[in-house]
Each structure stands twice: as C-alpha cells, then as structure tokens.
Amino acid sequence: MIKKHEIYKTDKWNMMTVEVQGRYIILREISDQWGEDTHTFMSRPAMMEWAHTRFNKEAYKDNEEEYHKIIEAFKQV
C-alpha cells in the first residue's frame, strides 16, 4: 500500500511529495531551478535528519511559521 503526502506546493513546478512504500520513504522534490530530485530513505529518522538539513532554520528567520509548517508536515508522514 502506497501512502502519498504533500509537504508543500506553490505551483506545478515547486512542490514536494512523499510516498511511503512499505519500509521505503520516497521523497520527490520538483523545482523550477533544479528539476526533479528523488531521495529514498529507509527510516523516518533519516528523512527527518535530511529535512532539518534541507530546511535550515536560519534560512527561515523571517518566516518561522512556514518553517514550522514544513517540519510539521514531515512529522505527519
């Protein structure tokens, strides 16, 4: 059974989705700058570590609400 989660979506070119396929977590990041990037994680802690690295709290100093919203979406996976 595959469960899909949408982390964020600003338009059809800037979005991030997560699929849970058994014990694998597949994250697809689509960006108008870099194209599509896929990451495969074996555990939720590994995914959360990546998320905290990718979404650095310092980069969201001016918009902490968005940072918390994104991290909370990852926690719901």
Backbone bond lengths (Angstrom), bond angles and torsions (degrees), N, CA, C in turn:
res aa  C-N    CA-C-N  psi(-1)  N-CA   C-N-CA  omega(-1)  CA-C   N-CA-C  phi
1 M - - - 1.450 - - 1.522 109.31 -
2 I 1.320 115.48 132.61 1.456 121.02 -178.55 1.527 108.42 -107.60
3 K 1.322 115.06 128.16 1.464 120.78 175.42 1.520 107.63 -110.85
4 K 1.327 116.84 129.10 1.458 121.68 179.75 1.514 109.80 -108.52
5 H 1.318 114.91 138.43 1.463 122.43 178.23 1.521 108.07 -128.62
6 E 1.304 116.75 138.16 1.450 121.87 175.33 1.524 107.95 -102.57
7 I 1.316 116.43 117.58 1.461 120.51 -178.24 1.531 109.66 -80.75
8 Y 1.310 116.36 -53.49 1.459 119.81 173.48 1.512 109.45 -154.84
9 K 1.306 115.02 158.26 1.456 120.21 178.13 1.514 107.98 -154.32
10 T 1.328 116.03 117.90 1.457 119.28 176.64 1.522 110.21 -98.97
11 D 1.325 117.55 -35.08 1.457 123.59 173.88 1.525 106.89 -161.54
12 K 1.335 117.68 -169.95 1.467 118.13 -175.75 1.527 113.19 -73.20
13 W 1.326 118.28 -7.67 1.464 121.00 179.33 1.518 113.73 -108.03
14 N 1.283 119.27 -12.91 1.465 122.11 -178.47 1.518 108.45 -126.49
15 M 1.321 115.04 93.57 1.459 119.36 -176.96 1.522 110.12 -156.12
16 M 1.308 115.36 164.09 1.458 121.86 178.63 1.524 107.82 -142.24
17 T 1.333 115.67 127.09 1.457 120.62 177.34 1.521 108.91 -125.68
18 V 1.321 115.17 152.44 1.460 121.94 179.14 1.524 107.70 -127.32
19 E 1.334 115.78 131.87 1.458 121.56 175.86 1.518 108.26 -116.99
20 V 1.311 116.36 130.57 1.458 121.44 175.11 1.522 106.28 -100.47
21 Q 1.340 115.54 112.75 1.461 121.82 -178.91 1.524 108.08 -118.17
22 G 1.320 115.67 92.58 1.462 119.56 -176.63 1.510 109.74 65.03
23 R 1.332 116.34 -119.83 1.464 118.84 179.85 1.525 113.17 -94.34
24 Y 1.331 116.32 -1.01 1.462 120.52 179.35 1.520 110.44 -97.79
25 I 1.322 115.61 144.05 1.458 122.49 174.85 1.526 105.99 -118.53
26 I 1.319 115.62 117.77 1.462 121.00 -177.42 1.525 108.42 -110.75
27 L 1.316 115.11 120.15 1.456 121.98 -177.94 1.521 108.48 -109.04
28 R 1.322 117.06 127.06 1.458 122.31 177.34 1.522 108.55 -114.93
29 E 1.307 114.29 124.22 1.458 121.29 -179.48 1.523 107.54 -116.10
30 I 1.323 116.95 118.13 1.459 121.70 -179.99 1.520 108.03 -111.92
31 S 1.323 115.40 126.82 1.447 120.93 -176.36 1.525 109.55 -135.24
32 D 1.314 116.86 144.98 1.460 119.99 176.68 1.525 111.08 -72.32
33 Q 1.333 117.69 -15.03 1.462 121.25 179.47 1.521 112.48 -91.81
34 W 1.348 118.05 -40.07 1.459 121.25 -172.49 1.522 114.05 -114.80
35 G 1.309 119.04 -4.57 1.460 120.78 -176.62 1.514 110.13 82.45
36 E 1.326 116.36 -146.39 1.467 120.45 -178.63 1.525 110.11 -103.21
37 D 1.307 115.07 135.03 1.462 122.21 177.79 1.528 107.12 -128.77
38 T 1.329 115.78 132.57 1.459 120.83 -178.23 1.521 109.52 -117.66
39 H 1.325 115.98 135.09 1.459 122.61 177.44 1.525 107.88 -124.47
40 T 1.327 116.57 137.82 1.460 121.44 177.31 1.523 108.35 -117.00
41 F 1.327 115.86 127.71 1.457 122.17 -179.32 1.521 109.54 -117.88
42 M 1.310 116.37 146.80 1.456 122.08 178.67 1.523 111.85 -92.92
43 S 1.337 117.49 -13.57 1.466 120.37 -178.30 1.525 110.14 -151.99
44 R 1.306 115.56 159.43 1.464 120.67 176.97 1.534 111.99 -66.43
45 P 1.356 119.11 -40.16 1.467 117.73 177.48 1.532 112.84 -59.56
46 A 1.335 117.54 -35.67 1.469 120.45 177.77 1.524 110.00 -66.31
47 M 1.326 116.60 -40.69 1.460 120.54 178.20 1.532 110.65 -64.99
48 M 1.325 117.12 -42.55 1.459 120.79 -179.87 1.525 111.42 -65.39
49 E 1.319 117.19 -37.54 1.465 120.68 176.55 1.526 109.70 -61.61
50 W 1.344 116.57 -44.42 1.458 120.89 177.63 1.526 110.29 -62.12
51 A 1.330 117.29 -43.55 1.467 121.52 -178.09 1.528 111.36 -61.64
52 H 1.323 116.95 -41.70 1.467 119.86 179.06 1.526 111.31 -67.99
53 T 1.326 117.07 -30.00 1.461 120.73 176.85 1.526 110.26 -75.99
54 R 1.321 116.68 -44.18 1.472 122.34 -177.54 1.527 110.94 -68.38
55 F 1.303 116.82 -42.15 1.462 121.97 179.59 1.518 108.78 -106.52
56 N 1.300 114.97 76.63 1.456 122.93 -178.21 1.531 109.68 -65.81
57 K 1.307 116.05 129.77 1.465 121.19 -177.84 1.528 111.94 -59.50
58 E 1.317 116.84 -32.39 1.465 120.85 179.74 1.534 111.43 -63.82
59 A 1.325 116.90 -32.54 1.468 120.49 -179.18 1.531 111.18 -71.92
60 Y 1.321 117.02 -18.70 1.467 121.56 -178.37 1.530 111.78 -109.45
61 K 1.320 117.33 28.24 1.468 121.01 179.51 1.525 111.74 -56.15
62 D 1.330 116.43 -40.96 1.460 120.67 -177.20 1.524 112.97 -80.35
63 N 1.334 116.85 -16.45 1.456 120.10 -177.16 1.531 109.84 -138.62
64 E 1.325 116.18 66.61 1.463 120.71 -177.68 1.519 112.55 -65.64
65 E 1.321 117.89 -27.12 1.464 121.00 179.45 1.536 110.44 -63.17
66 E 1.331 116.97 -41.85 1.469 120.72 178.16 1.528 110.53 -65.04
67 Y 1.332 116.46 -40.73 1.467 120.81 178.32 1.530 110.39 -59.34
68 H 1.323 117.29 -47.84 1.463 120.88 -179.05 1.528 111.31 -65.61
69 K 1.324 116.58 -35.17 1.463 121.00 178.17 1.536 110.64 -64.31
70 I 1.321 117.59 -43.58 1.469 121.80 179.95 1.523 110.61 -66.74
71 I 1.330 118.10 -46.57 1.467 121.35 -179.44 1.517 110.14 -64.37
72 E 1.321 118.30 -39.03 1.466 121.73 177.88 1.522 110.75 -63.77
73 A 1.331 117.25 -37.60 1.465 120.85 177.30 1.529 110.36 -63.51
74 F 1.329 117.13 -38.95 1.475 119.93 176.20 1.522 110.95 -65.16
75 K 1.319 117.86 -37.98 1.456 121.30 -179.78 1.527 111.65 -65.87
76 Q 1.335 117.22 -26.23 1.464 121.38 -179.76 1.524 112.89 -77.13
77 V 1.316 117.65 -12.04 1.474 120.68 -178.87 1.501 109.67 -68.26
